[in-house]
Amino acid sequence: MQKLVIGGPPAIDVQIRQAAQTRGGQLAARAMSPLFPIGLPGGYLTIAYATARWLHRRDRHGGGSIVASAWMGWLLHRAVKTVLVRRRPRVPHARARFDSFPSGHTTGTTALAVTTAIVLRRERLISPQRAALIGIGAPLAMGLYRVIADDHWATDVLGGWALGSAIALLSLTDRPSKPRARPRVRRGPRRSGESSDRRSYADGHAHTGRPSGR
């Protein structure tokens, strides 16, 4: 298979990398390091299956779309990397790697997070604010982490966001659940005193409105 070699990083990538490699950036990378296993296939696939099971137990649709997005996020980004060759940021005393584009962590996280946010919101299980936090916040955090951890160029992350979002849209094949009817509230019988008062008022109003006949 013929491969496409991507040249050196553009100036914007170099500038962003230099800005991230500060003392503050290094501290942030350490604080965000728990995101690393979540962005691996074993991490987001586990989350996808757990979320699908949670939906199934509540008799809601969309679990298949969520699982499909996680698998597609892994398989498609691996397929792209077999064609596109790009060197990762150079790290001292580390083996050179040429599988930089797109960021796999970002692709998988974006595909799963966007699909999950849309499904949960469509099923009316979360608010619009929480859906935005999942669908936007999670990919943003993962992409930022991959850059400040010096594992990817910024354009690798942009590619992961784009590919993951496209996968999410392709994964939404499950039909939404039918809206559940609200239970009807039965009103109890009227109190006898209230009914008699209303009848007395109606009778009196009828007598006063009747012409005298004189």
C-alpha positions as CSV (number, residue, x, y, z in Angstrom):
1,M,0.0,0.0,0.0
2,Q,1.3,3.4,-1.0
3,K,1.6,5.8,1.9
4,L,1.3,9.6,2.0
5,V,4.1,11.3,4.0
6,I,3.1,14.5,5.7
7,G,6.0,16.9,5.8
8,G,7.3,19.0,8.7
9,P,4.8,20.7,11.1
10,P,3.5,24.1,10.1
11,A,4.6,27.2,12.0
12,I,1.3,27.2,14.1
13,D,2.1,23.7,15.4
14,V,5.6,24.8,16.4
15,Q,4.3,27.9,18.1
16,I,1.6,26.1,20.1
17,R,4.1,23.4,21.1
18,Q,6.5,26.0,22.4
19,A,3.7,27.7,24.4
20,A,2.7,24.4,25.9
21,Q,6.2,23.4,27.0
22,T,6.2,25.7,30.0
23,R,6.3,25.0,33.7
24,G,2.5,25.5,33.9
25,G,2.0,23.3,30.9
26,Q,4.0,20.5,32.4
27,L,2.0,20.7,35.7
28,A,-1.2,20.7,33.7
29,A,-0.1,17.6,31.8
30,R,0.6,15.7,35.0
31,A,-2.8,16.7,36.4
32,M,-4.5,15.5,33.3
33,S,-2.6,12.3,33.0
34,P,-5.6,10.2,34.2
35,L,-7.1,10.9,30.8
36,F,-4.5,8.8,29.1
37,P,-6.1,5.4,29.7
38,I,-9.6,6.7,28.9
39,G,-8.4,7.7,25.4
40,L,-7.2,4.1,24.7
41,P,-9.5,1.7,23.0
42,G,-9.9,-0.4,26.2
43,G,-11.0,2.8,28.0
44,Y,-13.6,4.3,25.7
45,L,-14.9,0.9,24.5
46,T,-15.6,0.0,28.1
47,I,-17.4,3.2,28.7
48,A,-19.4,2.7,25.5
49,Y,-20.6,-0.8,26.5
50,A,-21.4,0.4,30.1
51,T,-23.5,3.3,28.8
52,A,-25.3,1.1,26.3
53,R,-26.2,-1.4,29.1
54,W,-27.4,1.5,31.3
55,L,-29.7,2.7,28.5
56,H,-31.0,-0.9,27.9
57,R,-31.9,-1.3,31.5
58,R,-34.0,1.9,31.3
59,D,-35.7,0.7,28.1
60,R,-34.2,3.5,26.1
61,H,-32.7,3.4,22.6
62,G,-29.3,4.6,21.3
63,G,-27.0,2.0,22.9
64,G,-26.1,0.5,19.6
65,S,-25.1,3.9,18.2
66,I,-22.8,4.6,21.2
67,V,-21.0,1.2,20.9
68,A,-20.7,1.7,17.1
69,S,-19.1,5.1,17.5
70,A,-16.5,3.7,19.9
71,W,-15.5,0.9,17.5
72,M,-15.5,3.2,14.5
73,G,-13.4,5.7,16.3
74,W,-10.7,3.1,16.9
75,L,-10.9,1.3,13.5
76,L,-11.1,4.4,11.3
77,H,-8.3,6.3,12.9
78,R,-6.1,3.2,12.7
79,A,-6.9,2.9,9.0
80,V,-6.0,6.5,8.4
81,K,-2.7,6.1,10.1
82,T,-1.8,3.2,7.8
83,V,-1.9,5.6,4.9
84,L,-0.7,8.9,6.4
85,V,2.8,9.1,7.8
86,R,3.7,11.9,10.1
87,R,6.4,12.1,12.7
88,R,5.3,12.9,16.3
89,P,7.0,15.7,18.2
90,R,10.6,14.9,19.0
91,V,11.1,13.8,22.6
92,P,14.7,13.3,23.9
93,H,15.7,9.7,24.6
94,A,12.5,8.4,23.0
95,R,12.0,6.2,20.0
96,A,10.8,8.1,16.9
97,R,7.2,7.4,16.0
98,F,5.5,8.2,12.7
99,D,1.8,7.7,13.5
100,S,1.0,11.2,14.6
101,F,-2.0,12.1,12.4
102,P,-4.7,12.0,13.6
103,S,-4.6,11.8,17.3
104,G,-6.2,8.5,18.2
105,H,-7.1,9.5,21.8
106,T,-8.8,12.6,20.4
107,T,-10.6,10.7,17.6
108,G,-12.0,8.0,19.9
109,T,-13.0,10.4,22.7
110,T,-14.7,12.8,20.3
111,A,-16.7,10.0,18.5
112,L,-17.9,8.5,21.8
113,A,-18.6,11.8,23.6
114,V,-20.5,13.5,20.8
115,T,-22.6,10.4,20.1
116,T,-23.3,9.9,23.8
117,A,-24.3,13.5,24.3
118,I,-26.7,13.4,21.4
119,V,-28.3,10.1,22.4
120,L,-28.7,11.0,26.1
121,R,-30.2,14.4,25.2
122,R,-32.5,12.9,22.5
123,E,-33.7,10.4,25.1
124,R,-34.3,13.3,27.5
125,L,-32.0,11.8,30.1
126,I,-29.8,14.9,30.5
127,S,-30.2,18.6,30.2
128,P,-28.8,20.6,27.2
129,Q,-26.1,22.0,29.5
130,R,-24.9,18.5,30.5
131,A,-25.0,17.4,26.9
132,A,-22.8,20.3,25.9
133,L,-20.4,19.4,28.7
134,I,-20.1,15.8,27.4
135,G,-20.1,16.5,23.7
136,I,-17.8,19.5,23.8
137,G,-16.0,19.5,27.1
138,A,-14.6,15.9,26.9
139,P,-13.1,16.2,23.4
140,L,-11.7,19.6,24.2
141,A,-10.0,18.3,27.4
142,M,-8.6,15.3,25.7
143,G,-7.2,17.3,22.7
144,L,-5.6,19.8,25.1
145,Y,-4.0,17.1,27.1
146,R,-2.5,15.4,24.0
147,V,-0.8,18.7,23.0
148,I,0.5,19.8,26.4
149,A,1.7,16.2,27.0
150,D,3.8,16.7,23.9
151,D,2.4,13.5,22.3
152,H,0.8,15.3,19.3
153,W,0.9,18.4,17.2
154,A,-2.1,20.7,17.4
155,T,-3.2,19.8,13.9
156,D,-3.2,16.2,14.9
157,V,-5.8,17.1,17.5
158,L,-7.8,19.1,14.9
159,G,-7.9,16.1,12.7
160,G,-9.1,13.9,15.6
161,W,-11.9,16.3,16.4
162,A,-13.0,16.4,12.7
163,L,-12.8,12.6,12.2
164,G,-14.5,11.9,15.5
165,S,-17.3,14.3,14.9
166,A,-17.9,12.7,11.4
167,I,-18.0,9.3,13.0
168,A,-20.5,10.4,15.6
169,L,-22.9,11.6,12.8
170,L,-22.5,8.3,10.9
171,S,-23.1,6.3,14.1
172,L,-26.5,7.8,14.9
173,T,-28.6,5.0,13.3
174,D,-30.8,4.0,16.3
175,R,-34.3,5.4,16.2
176,P,-35.3,7.5,19.3
177,S,-37.5,6.1,21.9
178,K,-41.2,6.9,21.7
179,P,-42.1,9.7,24.1
180,R,-43.8,8.3,27.2
181,A,-47.3,9.5,27.9
182,R,-47.7,11.4,31.1
183,P,-49.9,9.6,33.7
184,R,-53.4,11.1,33.9
185,V,-54.3,12.6,37.2
186,R,-57.7,11.5,38.4
187,R,-59.7,14.1,40.1
188,G,-61.7,13.0,43.1
189,P,-65.5,13.5,43.5
190,R,-66.6,17.0,44.4
191,R,-67.5,17.6,48.0
192,S,-71.2,17.6,48.6
193,G,-71.1,21.0,50.4
194,E,-69.4,22.6,47.4
195,S,-71.9,21.1,45.0
196,S,-74.9,22.3,47.0
197,D,-73.5,25.8,47.3
198,R,-73.0,26.0,43.5
199,R,-76.6,24.7,42.9
200,S,-78.0,27.3,45.3
201,Y,-76.0,30.1,43.6
202,A,-77.3,28.9,40.2
203,D,-80.9,28.8,41.4
204,G,-80.8,32.2,43.0
205,H,-79.2,33.7,39.8
206,A,-82.0,32.2,37.7
207,H,-84.7,33.7,40.0
208,T,-83.2,37.2,39.9
209,G,-82.8,37.2,36.2
210,R,-86.4,36.0,35.4
211,P,-88.8,38.9,34.4
212,S,-91.6,39.8,36.9
213,G,-94.5,39.3,34.4
214,R,-96.3,42.5,35.5
